[in-house]
Amino acid sequence: MSIREKYRQFRQWQKNPLDFKTDTTQHHCLNCGEQFTGNYCPTCGQKASAGRFTWKSVRQSVLDLWGLGSRSLPYSLWQLLWRPGYLMRDYISGKMQVCFPPVKMLIVVALLVSLSGFVDTGGEEGGYMGNDWLGYVLDKLLSQMQWAMLLLSLFFILPTWWVFRSAPHCERHTLPQGFFVQVLFCVQFLMFLCLGLLLLSWAGFEDQEVANLYVMLIVPVLYFIDYKQLFGYGWWGTLWRWAAMVTMGASFLLMTFILINNRVELMSADGQKLWVQLMPKLFMLLMLIVSSLTVTDVFNRKRWQQWGLWPVVLLLAGVALLTLFSVVQTMG
């Protein structure tokens, strides 16, 4: 078999890995006594394979506890590795049986990451967030990589909905669907984080700066791949929408960070002077959000796309990202 043929089969598997088979054997339900054909009893819902308890039943019960039974956790993680966007699309479109429950999967994976100790989730208490109860809670939350990633990714739910709400493969994309997309992204991020840090450790790169650079690189790459598969745009269509989404999400995040980080000083007697210092940054971030909203709304119209204005879009996205980076640098 040629490489091209193998790649074609892999692409077919990415788009549709499911192969459901209906059991046509006659069964007698041990729960309600119903005679039926199929995989489940139509009266009580018990599996047709349910029978006498064996050691296999014991093993299956233990596996189900950790998500290794039906809709297995390993198989869902495997799909997040090779077909993440397609899996997200399958799940939010109603094919929930193809995937282990996302929130439960995040909790299990996060617990395994924490117990393994491979990813350093420790942090100093009472850091940049202050010493009051809200600052303490945020410090503890952000010191855990898995929960911090979920918290940060929530800022991208609204921008994702706005930018990709007219996508060819998710025409009715909603905010609740966006929540589950971000949860699955967090699970995928934890997988690549552990695998990447493990490879860096084997290669002898144990410097924290290298690890931080790796995280900064994989997050946008994973988002781009996931959104291309999920929403069905081409490379260029996904690229400029991804840039607009990142700009809006990062701007929302920075505005929230600035206000929380300075909330105590802003409410003090000298808060007016601090407001004057922060207003240019907040205004710049607000303008980035408004401009991104306007540009994506205009260029999502097909008549603008047909005029070949991709260079203009990329130029605007580049200027917006450079402005965003300059705000981050001025924050120290």
C-alpha positions in Angstrom: 0.0 0.0 0.0 1.4 3.4 -1.0 1.9 6.3 1.4 -0.8 8.3 -0.4 -3.3 5.4 0.1 -2.5 5.1 3.8 -2.9 8.9 4.2 -6.3 8.7 2.4 -7.4 5.9 4.8 -6.2 7.9 7.8 -8.2 11.0 6.6 -11.3 8.8 6.2 -10.8 7.5 9.8 -10.4 11.1 11.1 -13.7 12.2 9.6 -15.6 9.0 10.5 -14.0 6.5 12.8 -17.3 4.9 13.9 -18.6 1.6 12.7 -21.8 0.7 14.5 -23.1 -2.9 14.2 -26.6 -4.0 15.2 -27.0 -7.3 17.0 -29.7 -9.3 15.3 -29.6 -12.2 17.7 -32.7 -13.0 19.8 -32.1 -12.2 23.5 -34.0 -12.8 26.7 -33.6 -9.9 29.2 -32.6 -11.2 32.6 -34.0 -8.0 34.2 -37.6 -7.7 32.9 -38.0 -10.9 30.9 -38.5 -9.2 27.5 -37.7 -11.0 24.3 -35.8 -8.7 21.9 -33.2 -8.3 19.2 -30.5 -5.6 19.4 -27.9 -4.4 21.8 -30.2 -3.2 24.5 -33.6 -4.2 26.0 -36.3 -1.8 24.7 -38.2 -2.1 27.9 -35.7 -1.5 30.7 -32.5 -0.6 28.7 -30.3 -3.4 30.1 -27.5 -4.5 27.9 -28.0 -7.7 25.8 -24.6 -8.9 26.9 -25.6 -8.8 30.6 -25.5 -12.3 32.1 -24.0 -14.3 34.9 -21.3 -12.6 37.0 -17.8 -13.7 36.1 -14.3 -12.4 36.7 -14.8 -10.4 33.5 -17.7 -8.6 35.2 -15.3 -7.7 38.1 -12.7 -6.4 35.7 -15.2 -4.4 33.8 -16.6 -2.8 36.9 -13.1 -1.7 38.0 -12.4 -0.3 34.5 -15.7 1.6 34.5 -14.7 3.4 37.6 -11.7 5.0 35.8 -13.4 5.4 32.5 -11.9 2.4 30.8 -15.1 0.7 30.0 -17.8 1.9 27.6 -16.8 5.1 25.8 -13.3 4.4 27.1 -11.1 7.2 28.3 -8.0 5.9 26.5 -9.8 5.8 23.2 -11.1 9.3 23.7 -7.6 10.5 24.5 -6.4 8.7 21.4 -8.9 10.5 19.3 -7.9 13.9 20.9 -4.4 13.1 19.8 -5.1 12.3 16.1 -8.6 13.9 15.3 -9.3 16.5 18.0 -11.4 18.9 16.0 -13.5 16.1 14.5 -14.1 14.6 17.9 -15.2 18.0 19.2 -17.6 18.3 16.3 -19.0 14.8 16.8 -19.6 15.5 20.4 -21.3 18.9 20.2 -23.4 17.7 17.2 -25.1 15.0 19.3 -22.8 12.0 18.9 -22.2 11.8 22.7 -21.6 8.1 22.7 -18.3 8.4 20.8 -16.5 10.3 23.6 -15.9 9.9 27.3 -17.8 12.7 29.1 -15.6 15.8 28.7 -15.9 17.3 32.2 -15.4 13.9 33.8 -12.5 13.2 31.5 -10.8 16.5 32.5 -11.2 15.7 36.2 -9.7 12.2 35.8 -6.8 13.4 33.6 -6.1 16.4 35.9 -6.1 14.1 38.9 -3.7 11.7 37.2 -1.5 14.7 36.2 -1.5 15.9 39.8 -0.8 12.5 41.3 2.0 11.8 38.9 3.9 14.9 39.9 5.4 15.1 36.5 4.0 18.5 35.8 5.0 21.0 38.6 1.7 22.5 39.8 3.1 24.1 42.9 3.1 27.9 43.3 3.9 30.6 45.9 0.9 31.7 47.9 0.1 35.4 48.2 1.7 36.3 44.9 0.6 38.9 42.4 -3.1 38.5 43.3 -2.7 39.9 46.8 -3.4 38.5 50.3 -7.2 38.8 50.6 -9.5 35.9 50.2 -10.2 36.4 46.4 -6.5 36.7 45.7 -5.8 33.6 47.8 -8.4 31.6 45.8 -7.0 32.8 42.5 -3.5 32.1 43.5 -4.3 28.5 44.5 -6.3 28.0 41.3 -3.7 29.4 39.0 -1.0 27.4 40.7 -2.7 24.3 39.3 -1.9 24.1 35.5 -4.9 22.0 34.6 -7.5 24.3 36.4 -5.7 27.4 35.3 -5.9 26.3 31.7 -9.6 25.7 32.0 -10.1 29.1 33.6 -8.1 30.9 30.9 -9.8 29.0 28.1 -13.2 30.2 29.3 -12.3 33.7 28.0 -12.2 32.3 24.5 -15.8 30.9 24.5 -17.4 34.2 23.5 -14.8 35.1 20.9 -15.0 31.6 19.3 -18.8 31.9 19.1 -18.6 35.3 17.4 -15.9 34.5 14.9 -17.0 31.0 13.9 -20.8 31.3 14.4 -21.3 31.0 10.6 -18.8 28.1 10.0 -19.8 25.6 7.3 -19.6 22.6 9.6 -21.1 24.2 12.7 -23.6 26.7 11.5 -25.5 26.8 14.8 -22.5 27.0 17.1 -23.7 28.0 20.6 -22.0 29.2 23.8 -22.8 25.9 25.7 -21.2 24.0 22.9 -18.2 26.3 23.2 -17.8 25.3 26.8 -17.5 21.6 26.0 -15.1 22.5 23.2 -12.8 24.3 25.6 -13.0 21.5 28.1 -11.9 19.0 25.5 -9.1 21.4 24.5 -7.9 21.5 28.1 -7.7 17.7 28.1 -5.8 17.8 24.8 -3.5 20.5 26.2 -2.6 18.4 29.3 -1.8 15.4 27.1 0.6 17.4 24.9 2.0 19.2 27.9 3.0 15.9 29.6 4.2 14.3 26.4 6.2 17.4 25.4 7.8 17.9 28.8 8.7 14.2 28.9 10.4 14.5 25.5 12.2 17.6 26.6 13.4 15.9 29.7 14.7 12.9 27.7 16.5 15.3 25.3 18.2 17.1 28.3 16.2 20.4 28.0 15.1 20.8 31.6 15.3 24.6 31.7 12.1 26.3 32.8 12.3 28.9 30.0 12.4 26.1 27.4 9.2 24.6 29.0 7.5 27.9 29.0 8.4 28.5 25.4 7.0 25.0 24.5 3.7 25.9 26.2 3.5 29.2 24.4 4.0 27.4 21.1 1.7 24.4 21.5 -1.4 26.4 22.7 -1.9 28.5 19.5 -0.9 25.5 17.3 -3.5 23.2 19.0 -6.2 25.9 18.8 -5.5 26.3 15.1 -5.6 22.6 14.3 -8.7 22.0 16.4 -10.6 24.9 14.9 -9.7 23.9 11.3 -11.0 20.4 11.8 -14.0 21.5 14.0 -15.4 24.4 11.9 -14.4 23.3 8.4 -12.7 26.4 7.0 -9.6 26.3 4.8 -6.1 27.2 5.9 -6.4 30.9 5.2 -10.0 31.1 6.5 -9.0 29.4 9.7 -5.8 31.5 10.1 -7.4 35.0 10.1 -10.4 33.9 12.2 -8.0 32.2 14.6 -6.0 35.4 14.9 -9.1 37.5 15.5 -10.3 35.0 18.2 -6.9 35.0 19.9 -6.9 38.8 19.9 -10.3 39.1 21.4 -9.8 36.4 24.0 -6.4 37.6 25.1 -7.7 41.2 25.3 -10.6 40.1 27.5 -8.1 38.1 29.6 -5.7 41.0 30.0 -8.5 43.5 30.9 -9.7 41.1 33.6 -6.2 40.5 34.9 -5.4 44.3 35.1 -8.6 45.0 37.0 -8.2 42.1 39.4 -4.5 42.7 40.0 -5.2 46.3 40.9 -8.6 46.0 42.4 -7.5 46.9 46.0 -5.6 50.0 44.8 -8.4 51.1 42.5 -10.9 51.2 45.4 -8.5 53.1 47.7 -8.2 56.8 48.2 -5.4 57.0 45.7 -7.3 55.0 43.1 -8.0 57.9 40.8 -4.3 58.3 40.0 -4.0 54.6 39.2 -7.1 54.8 37.0 -5.4 57.5 34.9 -2.4 55.2 34.5 -4.4 52.2 33.5 -7.0 53.9 31.2 -4.6 53.9 28.1 -4.0 50.2 28.4 -7.7 49.4 29.0 -8.7 51.7 26.1 -6.2 50.0 23.8 -7.5 46.6 24.7 -11.1 47.7 24.3 -10.3 49.1 20.8 -8.7 45.7 19.9 -11.8 43.9 20.9 -14.1 46.3 19.0 -11.9 46.3 15.9 -11.7 42.5 15.9 -15.5 42.2 16.3 -16.0 44.6 13.4 -13.4 43.1 11.1 -14.6 39.5 11.6 -18.2 40.6 11.1 -17.4 42.3 7.8 -15.1 39.7 6.4 -17.4 36.8 7.3 -19.6 38.0 4.5 -18.9 36.0 1.4 -18.9 39.0 -1.0 -15.9 40.3 0.9 -14.1 37.0 0.8 -14.6 36.8 -3.0 -12.7 40.1 -3.5 -9.4 38.5 -2.5 -8.8 40.7 0.6 -6.9 38.0 2.5 -3.7 40.1 2.6 -5.6 43.0 4.2 -7.1 40.7 6.8 -3.7 39.2 7.7 -2.2 42.7 7.9 -4.9 43.9 10.3 -4.5 40.7 12.4 -0.7 41.2 12.5 -1.1 44.8 13.7 -3.6 43.7 16.3 -1.3 41.0 17.6 1.7 43.3 17.7 -0.4 45.8 19.7 -1.5 43.1 22.0 2.1 42.0 22.6 3.1 45.6 23.3 0.5 45.9 26.0 1.7 42.7 27.6 5.3 44.0 27.6 4.3 47.3 29.2 2.6 45.3 32.0 6.1 43.9 32.9 
